[in-house]
């Protein structure tokens, strides 16, 4: 609703603001009544608006394990896809197959490990919703043992783990940097990724220069983290106001609105200017994003709306300019719920797909899901923001603390993200609590890990950048998750890392067979977190004939390393 006139007057829209137009091509009109009716006549403008069907967010909870060699059918999968927000529908029984398109059967269960399967959720209200393809991880359990790890079956390369320092204007202390990005002190998390905000700086379209003073403060933390080996990437929450079609209903032109098509080229030059300025501040950016959450319209902070077609046009025509002359990679779309429909639209266009190196997204209102289109095109996939509310938070409380349940929730989400969605990186929201009474970060203001940070540490401390995930039986028992990592095949040193999550309220004994694939694994050292201990080193356990057994305490996370 952004009509303009060169003379004073009033606009009347039809449909009015707040109307929800039906699916299809709709007619919008605006009538302008001039203030000076003696010199100007009333006029009307008409535009067409295409309203697409929505794709509902769909989840598929992890099903129970099935035995190796069983004749798998869809009826044996103990969970089914379902939509959120009350959207009704069912999974099409004929759509069940593996993510590489093979029908279910004994071939699916031939090898112990994890099979990725998919199905199509069909909404009951087909007039307003399209079907969604969703995936889950089905554990193939060995007939003779409880779990299996195959170090001969390499999956994705892990770029790392991290968090955001957006709006963090003070340079972090050495103690804080060591707690976040180090491995030398007891409270270190071992992170290696930091996410920065690209502040909306004033842009001079004539000289192609920006007010770089807006960017300096946040880049200081990027430089400090990078000096400790971290990757740095940055996301804009909004372009400069001068580039936008603003939303006049908002109190600030940076809140909502859209990038003006006439400014597409300028915006690419603007991002390129940020990359080059960052280099002068000792930050070599690994990646820049087109837009943080282009499909979310908050009321009270910086944002900018893009639809999938707008992003496809900009990325295809101007994405190269944004990173030209640098080694920085372009990331898109950073949807707030990892919209598969948006990603598919971008990657369906060869020009746009060629310019995108990293598919980024968030997990608000969604859960990790197999990104088939991105993986088929060889794109890295990063989860670049999610804030997990503490289970202890409630509307009736003004303060709370994180707990072991929060550590397990974090570990479960990272596990599902790496094993099912095959993320190359997992990036939390805040690195540091803004207030310890309402914790949102990985560490407190006194640089001590929260339980959210502890849950991430069980992955980030030992799984180093460049390590590879290897196949494992991801859910060998109810409430028990297994994932395996290590140095790449053929590496000079054969490091191995296994992360075990027991969310059950009782102790569990897990027996696991290993296909070592050239790795010498005679023993493993556990690091364990329970309700009474934090990342505590345990006595080594033996690996005999490529089999080990371990007791997992109730509500615990254990990381095994060789």
C-alpha positions as CSV (number, residue, x, y, z in Angstrom):
1,X,0.0,0.0,0.0
2,X,2.6,2.5,-1.1
3,X,1.0,4.8,-3.7
4,X,2.4,8.3,-4.0
5,X,1.3,11.6,-5.5
6,X,3.1,14.8,-6.3
7,X,0.3,16.9,-4.8
8,X,-1.4,16.7,-1.3
9,X,-4.4,14.5,-0.9
10,X,-5.7,11.2,0.5
11,X,-5.5,7.6,-0.7
12,X,-8.3,5.0,-0.3
13,X,-7.3,1.4,-1.0
14,X,-9.5,-1.5,-2.0
15,X,-9.2,-4.1,-0.5
16,X,-8.2,-2.2,2.7
17,X,-5.1,-2.7,4.8
18,X,-5.5,-5.9,6.8
19,X,-7.6,-7.8,4.2
20,X,-6.5,-11.3,3.3
21,X,-6.9,-11.8,-0.4
22,X,-7.9,-15.2,-1.8
23,X,-5.6,-17.4,-3.8
24,X,-5.3,-16.4,-7.5
25,X,-4.8,-13.2,-9.4
26,X,-6.6,-10.4,-7.5
27,X,-7.3,-6.8,-8.4
28,X,-6.1,-4.0,-6.1
29,X,-7.1,-0.4,-6.6
30,X,-6.3,2.9,-5.0
31,X,-8.4,6.1,-5.3
32,X,-6.6,9.4,-4.8
33,X,-8.7,12.4,-3.8
34,X,-6.6,15.6,-4.1
35,X,-6.8,18.3,-1.5
36,X,-7.2,21.0,-4.1
37,X,-10.3,19.7,-6.0
38,X,-10.5,23.0,-8.1
39,X,-7.3,22.2,-10.0
40,X,-7.1,18.4,-9.7
41,X,-9.5,15.6,-10.3
42,X,-9.9,12.3,-8.4
43,X,-8.0,9.4,-10.0
44,X,-7.7,5.7,-9.6
45,X,-4.9,3.2,-10.2
46,X,-5.3,-0.5,-10.5
47,X,-2.7,-3.3,-10.0
48,X,-2.8,-7.0,-10.2
49,X,-1.7,-9.1,-7.2
50,X,-0.8,-12.8,-7.5
51,X,-1.6,-14.7,-4.4
52,X,0.0,-18.2,-4.2
53,X,-1.1,-21.1,-2.2
54,X,0.9,-21.5,1.1
55,X,3.2,-24.4,1.9
56,X,2.6,-25.4,5.5
57,X,5.5,-26.2,7.7
58,X,5.6,-29.9,8.2
59,X,7.3,-32.1,10.7
60,X,8.2,-35.8,10.8
61,X,9.3,-37.1,14.2
62,X,12.1,-39.7,14.2
63,X,10.5,-43.2,14.0
64,X,11.6,-46.3,15.9
65,X,14.5,-48.3,14.6
66,X,13.9,-51.3,12.3
67,X,16.1,-54.4,12.1
68,X,18.7,-54.7,9.4
69,X,17.5,-56.9,6.5
70,X,13.8,-56.4,7.2
71,X,11.3,-56.0,4.3
72,X,10.5,-52.4,5.0
73,X,7.1,-50.9,4.1
74,X,5.5,-47.6,5.0
75,X,3.4,-49.3,7.6
76,X,6.5,-50.3,9.6
77,X,7.5,-46.6,10.0
78,X,6.1,-45.7,13.4
79,X,5.7,-42.0,12.9
80,X,4.1,-40.0,10.1
81,X,4.4,-36.4,8.7
82,X,2.1,-33.8,10.2
83,X,1.6,-30.0,9.6
84,X,1.9,-27.2,12.2
85,X,-0.6,-24.5,13.1
86,X,-3.7,-26.6,12.8
87,X,-3.3,-27.4,9.0
88,X,-5.0,-30.7,8.5
89,X,-3.9,-33.4,6.1
90,X,-2.3,-36.8,5.7
91,X,0.8,-38.4,4.2
92,X,0.3,-40.0,0.8
93,X,1.1,-43.8,1.4
94,X,2.3,-44.2,-2.2
95,X,4.9,-41.4,-1.8
96,X,7.1,-43.1,0.8
97,X,10.6,-43.7,-0.6
98,X,14.3,-43.0,0.1
99,X,15.5,-39.4,-0.5
100,X,17.4,-40.7,-3.6
101,X,14.1,-41.9,-5.1
102,X,14.3,-45.6,-4.4
103,X,11.2,-47.5,-3.2
104,X,11.2,-48.9,0.3
105,X,12.2,-52.6,0.7
106,X,15.0,-54.9,1.8
107,X,17.5,-52.7,-0.1
108,X,16.6,-49.9,2.3
109,X,17.6,-51.9,5.3
110,X,20.5,-53.9,3.9
111,X,23.2,-52.0,5.7
112,X,23.1,-50.9,9.4
113,X,23.1,-47.2,9.9
114,X,20.6,-44.5,9.0
115,X,18.4,-44.4,5.9
116,X,16.9,-41.0,4.9
117,X,13.3,-41.5,3.8
118,X,10.7,-39.0,2.5
119,X,7.0,-38.7,2.0
120,X,4.5,-36.2,0.7
121,X,2.1,-34.5,3.2
122,X,-1.2,-33.6,1.4
123,X,-3.2,-30.8,3.0
124,X,-6.9,-31.4,3.3
125,X,-7.5,-27.7,2.2
126,X,-6.0,-28.0,-1.2
127,X,-7.6,-24.7,-2.3
128,X,-5.2,-22.8,0.0
129,X,-2.2,-25.1,0.6
130,X,0.2,-27.1,-1.6
131,X,1.7,-30.4,-0.6
132,X,5.0,-30.6,1.2
133,X,7.7,-33.2,0.8
134,X,9.3,-34.0,4.2
135,X,12.0,-36.4,5.3
136,X,13.1,-38.2,8.4
137,X,16.0,-40.4,9.6
138,X,15.1,-44.1,9.9
139,X,17.6,-46.0,12.0
140,X,18.6,-49.5,10.6
141,X,19.5,-51.4,13.7
142,X,22.1,-54.3,13.5
143,X,20.5,-57.6,14.2
144,X,23.3,-58.7,16.6
145,X,24.1,-55.4,18.3
146,X,22.4,-52.2,19.5
147,X,24.1,-49.7,17.3
148,X,26.6,-49.4,14.5
149,X,29.2,-46.9,13.2
150,X,30.7,-47.1,9.8
151,X,33.9,-45.0,9.4
152,X,34.0,-46.2,5.7
153,X,30.8,-44.3,4.9
154,X,31.6,-40.6,4.8
155,X,28.9,-38.0,4.7
156,X,29.1,-34.2,4.8
157,X,32.1,-32.1,5.8
158,X,31.6,-30.1,9.0
159,X,32.5,-26.4,8.8
160,X,31.7,-25.8,12.5
161,X,29.6,-24.4,15.3
162,X,29.1,-20.8,16.5
163,X,26.8,-18.0,17.4
164,X,25.8,-14.4,16.7
165,X,27.3,-11.2,18.0
166,X,24.8,-9.0,16.2
167,X,24.3,-5.6,17.9
168,X,27.3,-6.4,20.1
169,X,29.1,-3.1,20.0
170,X,31.8,-3.6,22.7
171,X,34.9,-5.5,21.9
172,X,34.9,-8.8,23.8
173,X,37.5,-9.3,26.6
174,X,40.3,-11.9,26.1
175,X,38.6,-14.1,28.8
176,X,35.3,-14.0,26.9
177,X,36.9,-14.8,23.5
178,X,38.8,-17.7,25.1
179,X,35.6,-19.1,26.6
180,X,33.8,-18.9,23.3
181,X,36.5,-19.7,20.7
182,X,39.2,-21.4,22.7
183,X,40.0,-24.9,23.9
184,X,42.6,-24.0,26.5
185,X,40.5,-23.4,29.6
186,X,37.9,-25.5,31.4
187,X,34.9,-23.4,30.3
188,X,36.0,-23.1,26.6
189,X,33.3,-24.1,24.1
190,X,35.7,-24.5,21.1
191,X,33.4,-22.6,18.7
192,X,34.8,-21.6,15.3
193,X,32.0,-19.5,13.7
194,X,30.8,-15.9,14.5
195,X,27.9,-14.2,12.8
196,X,27.9,-10.4,12.5
197,X,25.2,-7.9,11.6
198,X,25.7,-5.6,8.6
199,X,24.4,-2.4,10.1
200,X,22.3,-0.3,7.6
201,X,24.8,2.4,6.6
202,X,24.0,5.5,4.6
203,X,24.8,4.9,0.9
204,X,26.0,7.4,-1.7
205,X,24.7,6.1,-5.0
206,X,26.9,8.6,-7.0
207,X,30.2,7.8,-5.4
208,X,29.3,4.2,-4.6
209,X,30.5,4.6,-1.0
210,X,28.9,3.9,2.4
211,X,29.2,5.4,5.9
212,X,31.6,2.8,7.0
213,X,31.6,4.1,10.5
214,X,28.3,2.2,11.1
215,X,30.2,-1.1,10.5
216,X,33.3,-0.6,12.6
217,X,32.1,-1.6,16.1
218,X,30.8,-5.1,15.2
219,X,33.7,-5.9,13.0
220,X,36.1,-5.7,16.0
221,X,34.7,-8.9,17.4
222,X,34.9,-10.5,14.0
223,X,38.6,-9.7,13.8
224,X,39.2,-11.0,17.3
225,X,37.4,-14.3,16.6
226,X,39.1,-14.7,13.3
227,X,42.5,-14.3,15.0
228,X,41.5,-17.4,17.0
229,X,40.8,-19.4,13.8
230,X,37.0,-18.6,13.5
231,X,35.1,-18.2,10.3
232,X,33.2,-14.9,10.1
233,X,30.0,-14.4,8.1
234,X,27.6,-11.4,8.1
235,X,23.9,-10.9,7.5
236,X,21.9,-7.6,6.9
237,X,18.7,-7.1,8.8
238,X,17.8,-4.3,6.5
239,X,19.3,-2.4,3.5
240,X,19.7,1.4,4.0
241,X,16.4,3.2,4.2
242,X,17.3,5.1,1.0
243,X,17.1,1.9,-0.9
244,X,13.7,0.7,0.3
245,X,10.1,1.1,-0.5
246,X,9.3,1.8,3.1
247,X,6.3,0.7,5.1
248,X,4.7,3.9,6.2
249,X,2.8,2.2,9.0
250,X,6.0,1.6,10.9
251,X,7.7,4.1,13.2
252,X,11.1,3.6,11.5
253,X,11.8,3.2,7.8
254,X,14.2,0.4,8.6
255,X,11.3,-1.7,10.0
256,X,9.8,-3.8,7.2
257,X,9.4,-2.5,3.7
258,X,11.1,-3.9,0.6
259,X,14.2,-3.3,-1.5
260,X,13.2,-1.0,-4.4
261,X,13.9,-2.8,-7.7
262,X,15.6,0.3,-9.0
263,X,18.2,-0.1,-6.2
264,X,19.0,-3.8,-6.9
265,X,22.4,-2.9,-8.5
266,X,23.2,-0.4,-5.7
267,X,22.5,-3.0,-3.0
268,X,24.9,-5.5,-4.6
269,X,27.6,-2.7,-4.6
270,X,26.7,-1.9,-1.0
271,X,27.3,-5.5,0.1
272,X,30.6,-5.5,-1.9
273,X,31.6,-2.3,-0.1
274,X,31.0,-4.0,3.2
275,X,33.1,-7.0,2.3
276,X,36.0,-4.7,1.2
277,X,35.7,-2.5,4.3
278,X,35.8,-5.6,6.5
279,X,39.1,-6.6,4.9
280,X,40.6,-3.2,6.0
281,X,39.5,-4.1,9.6
282,X,41.3,-7.5,9.4
283,X,38.1,-9.5,8.7
284,X,38.2,-11.8,5.7
285,X,34.5,-12.6,5.4
286,X,33.8,-16.3,4.6
287,X,30.2,-15.4,3.5
288,X,27.6,-12.6,3.3
289,X,23.9,-13.2,3.3
290,X,21.4,-11.5,1.0
291,X,19.0,-10.9,3.8
292,X,18.2,-12.1,7.4
293,X,14.7,-13.6,7.5
294,X,13.2,-12.2,4.3
295,X,9.9,-13.9,5.1
296,X,9.4,-12.5,8.6
297,X,7.9,-9.0,9.3
298,X,8.6,-7.9,12.9
299,X,7.1,-4.7,14.2
300,X,10.0,-3.2,16.2
301,X,13.4,-4.0,14.7
302,X,15.2,-3.8,11.4
303,X,13.8,-6.0,8.7
304,X,13.1,-6.2,5.0
305,X,10.6,-8.4,3.1
306,X,11.5,-10.3,-0.1
307,X,9.5,-12.9,-1.9
308,X,11.2,-15.8,-3.6
309,X,10.9,-14.3,-7.1
310,X,12.5,-11.1,-6.0
311,X,15.4,-12.9,-4.4
312,X,15.8,-15.1,-7.5
313,X,15.9,-12.0,-9.7
314,X,18.4,-10.2,-7.5
315,X,20.7,-13.2,-7.0
316,X,20.7,-14.1,-10.6
317,X,21.3,-10.6,-11.9
318,X,23.4,-9.1,-9.1
319,X,24.7,-11.8,-6.8
320,X,28.0,-11.9,-8.6
321,X,28.5,-8.2,-8.1
322,X,28.0,-8.5,-4.4
323,X,31.1,-10.7,-4.0
324,X,33.1,-9.7,-7.0
325,X,36.8,-9.4,-6.5
326,X,36.7,-11.3,-3.2
327,X,36.8,-14.9,-2.0
328,X,33.6,-14.3,0.0
329,X,30.7,-16.7,-0.7
330,X,27.1,-15.6,-1.1
331,X,24.5,-17.1,1.2
332,X,20.7,-17.1,0.7
333,X,17.8,-17.2,1.6
334,X,18.1,-17.3,5.4
335,X,14.4,-18.0,5.7
336,X,13.1,-17.8,9.3
337,X,11.7,-21.3,9.0
338,X,14.1,-22.8,6.4
339,X,11.4,-22.6,3.7
340,X,12.0,-25.4,1.3
341,X,9.7,-23.7,-1.3
342,X,11.8,-20.5,-1.2
343,X,15.0,-22.5,-1.5
344,X,13.6,-24.5,-4.4
345,X,12.5,-21.3,-6.3
346,X,16.0,-19.8,-5.9
347,X,17.8,-23.0,-7.0
348,X,15.5,-23.7,-9.9
349,X,17.0,-20.8,-11.8
350,X,20.4,-21.7,-13.2
351,X,21.7,-18.1,-12.9
352,X,20.7,-17.7,-9.3
353,X,21.8,-21.2,-8.3
354,X,25.2,-20.6,-9.8
355,X,25.7,-17.5,-7.7
356,X,24.7,-19.1,-4.3
357,X,27.4,-21.0,-2.5
358,X,25.6,-21.6,0.8
359,X,21.9,-22.2,1.5
360,X,21.3,-20.7,4.9
361,X,18.2,-20.9,7.1
362,X,16.7,-20.7,10.5
363,X,14.5,-23.1,12.5
364,X,11.7,-20.9,14.0
365,X,8.5,-22.9,13.5
366,X,10.4,-25.6,11.8
367,X,12.7,-28.6,12.4
368,X,15.7,-30.0,10.6
369,X,14.7,-31.6,7.3
370,X,16.6,-33.1,4.4
371,X,17.5,-30.3,1.9
372,X,17.3,-32.4,-1.3
373,X,17.6,-29.6,-3.9
374,X,20.6,-28.0,-2.3
375,X,22.4,-31.2,-1.8
376,X,21.8,-32.4,-5.4
377,X,23.4,-29.1,-6.6
378,X,26.4,-29.6,-4.2
379,X,25.6,-26.6,-2.0
380,X,26.7,-26.3,1.6
381,X,23.7,-26.0,4.0
382,X,24.1,-23.9,7.2
383,X,21.6,-23.5,10.0
384,X,22.5,-19.8,10.8
385,X,20.1,-19.0,13.7
386,X,17.9,-20.6,16.2
387,X,17.1,-19.6,19.8
388,X,15.9,-22.4,22.0
389,X,13.8,-21.1,24.8
390,X,14.8,-22.7,28.2
391,X,12.3,-25.3,29.4
392,X,12.3,-23.3,32.6
393,X,10.9,-20.2,31.0
394,X,7.3,-19.3,31.5
395,X,5.0,-16.3,31.3
396,X,4.7,-16.2,35.1
397,X,8.4,-16.0,35.7
398,X,10.6,-12.9,35.5
399,X,13.8,-14.9,35.8
400,X,15.0,-18.5,35.4
401,X,18.1,-20.6,34.8
402,X,19.0,-23.1,32.1
403,X,19.1,-26.8,33.1
404,X,20.2,-30.2,31.9
405,X,17.0,-30.5,29.9
406,X,18.1,-27.5,27.8
407,X,21.5,-29.1,27.2
408,X,19.7,-32.2,25.9
409,X,17.3,-30.1,23.7
410,X,20.3,-28.4,22.1
411,X,22.2,-31.6,21.6
412,X,19.1,-33.3,20.0
413,X,18.6,-30.4,17.6
414,X,22.3,-30.4,16.5
415,X,22.2,-34.2,16.1
416,X,19.1,-34.0,14.0
417,X,20.5,-31.1,12.0
418,X,23.7,-32.9,11.2
419,X,22.3,-36.4,10.6
420,X,19.0,-35.7,8.9
421,X,19.4,-32.2,7.4
422,X,23.1,-32.8,6.8
423,X,24.0,-29.2,7.9
424,X,27.6,-28.3,7.4
425,X,27.4,-25.7,10.2
426,X,25.1,-25.0,13.2
427,X,25.0,-21.4,14.5
428,X,23.1,-20.5,17.6
429,X,21.5,-17.0,18.2
430,X,23.3,-15.1,20.9
431,X,26.8,-16.0,21.9
432,X,26.5,-14.2,25.3
433,X,23.5,-13.7,27.6
434,X,22.1,-10.2,27.4
435,X,20.8,-10.8,30.9
436,X,21.7,-13.8,33.1
437,X,18.2,-13.6,34.7
438,X,16.6,-14.5,31.3
439,X,19.4,-16.5,29.6
440,X,19.5,-16.6,25.9
441,X,23.2,-17.2,25.1
442,X,25.8,-19.9,25.1
443,X,27.7,-18.3,28.0
444,X,26.8,-16.0,30.8
445,X,28.0,-12.5,31.4
446,X,30.6,-14.0,33.7
447,X,31.8,-16.2,30.8
448,X,30.5,-19.5,32.2
449,X,28.7,-21.9,29.8
450,X,24.9,-22.0,30.1
451,X,23.4,-25.5,29.6
452,X,22.7,-24.4,26.0
453,X,26.4,-23.8,25.6
454,X,27.2,-27.1,27.3
455,X,24.9,-29.0,24.9
456,X,26.7,-27.4,21.9
457,X,30.2,-28.1,23.5
458,X,29.7,-31.8,23.2
459,X,29.9,-31.3,19.5
460,X,32.0,-28.1,19.0
461,X,34.9,-28.9,21.3
462,X,36.2,-32.0,19.6
463,X,34.5,-31.9,16.1
464,X,36.9,-29.6,14.3
465,X,36.4,-27.8,11.0
466,X,37.1,-30.1,8.1
467,X,36.0,-33.2,10.0
468,X,33.5,-35.5,8.3
469,X,30.3,-37.0,9.6
470,X,30.2,-40.8,9.2
471,X,27.1,-43.0,9.1
472,X,25.7,-44.4,12.3
473,X,22.5,-45.8,13.6
474,X,21.1,-42.4,14.7
475,X,18.3,-43.7,17.0
476,X,19.2,-47.2,18.1
477,X,16.9,-47.1,21.2
478,X,14.0,-44.9,22.2
479,X,15.5,-41.6,23.5
480,X,19.1,-42.4,22.5
481,X,20.9,-40.6,19.7
482,X,24.2,-41.6,18.1
483,X,26.3,-39.7,15.6
484,X,29.9,-40.1,14.5
485,X,32.6,-37.8,13.1
486,X,36.3,-37.8,12.4
487,X,39.1,-36.7,10.2
488,X,38.5,-37.2,6.5
489,X,39.2,-40.5,4.8
490,X,42.9,-40.7,4.1
491,X,44.0,-38.1,6.6
492,X,47.3,-38.6,8.3
493,X,45.7,-38.8,11.8
494,X,42.6,-40.9,12.2
495,X,40.7,-39.0,14.9
496,X,37.2,-40.2,15.8
497,X,34.4,-38.5,17.8
498,X,31.1,-40.1,18.8
499,X,28.3,-38.1,20.5
500,X,25.7,-40.0,22.5
501,X,22.6,-38.4,23.9
502,X,20.3,-40.2,26.4
503,X,17.2,-38.2,27.0
504,X,15.6,-41.0,29.0
505,X,15.0,-40.7,32.7
506,X,16.7,-44.0,33.3
507,X,20.3,-45.3,32.6
508,X,20.8,-47.1,29.3
509,X,23.5,-49.5,28.3
510,X,24.6,-49.1,24.7
511,X,26.6,-51.7,22.7
512,X,28.0,-50.5,19.4
513,X,29.9,-52.2,16.6
514,X,32.4,-50.2,14.6
515,X,33.5,-50.6,11.0
516,X,36.9,-48.9,11.5
517,X,37.9,-48.4,7.8
518,X,41.6,-48.2,8.6
519,X,41.2,-46.4,12.0
520,X,42.9,-47.9,15.0
521,X,40.4,-47.7,17.8
522,X,41.5,-49.7,20.8
523,X,40.0,-47.3,23.4
524,X,37.7,-44.2,23.7
525,X,37.7,-41.5,26.3
526,X,34.3,-40.3,27.4
527,X,33.5,-36.7,28.4
528,X,30.1,-36.6,30.1
529,X,27.5,-34.1,31.3
530,X,24.7,-35.1,33.7
531,X,22.6,-33.2,36.1
532,X,25.5,-33.4,38.6
533,X,28.6,-33.1,36.3
534,X,29.7,-31.0,33.4
535,X,31.8,-32.2,30.6
536,X,33.6,-34.5,33.1
537,X,36.3,-36.7,31.7
538,X,35.7,-40.4,32.5
539,X,38.0,-43.5,32.5
540,X,38.7,-44.8,29.0
541,X,36.6,-47.7,27.7
542,X,38.0,-50.5,25.7
543,X,37.2,-51.3,22.1
544,X,37.5,-55.1,21.6
545,X,37.1,-56.7,18.2
546,X,35.6,-53.4,17.0
547,X,32.8,-53.5,19.7
548,X,32.4,-51.3,22.7
549,X,29.8,-51.1,25.4
550,X,29.0,-48.0,27.6
551,X,26.5,-47.1,30.3
552,X,24.7,-43.8,29.6
553,X,23.3,-42.2,32.7
554,X,19.8,-40.9,32.8
555,X,19.5,-37.5,31.0
556,X,23.1,-37.3,29.9
557,X,25.3,-36.3,26.9
558,X,28.5,-38.2,26.3
559,X,31.2,-37.4,23.8
560,X,33.7,-40.2,23.0
561,X,37.2,-39.4,21.5
562,X,40.2,-41.5,20.6
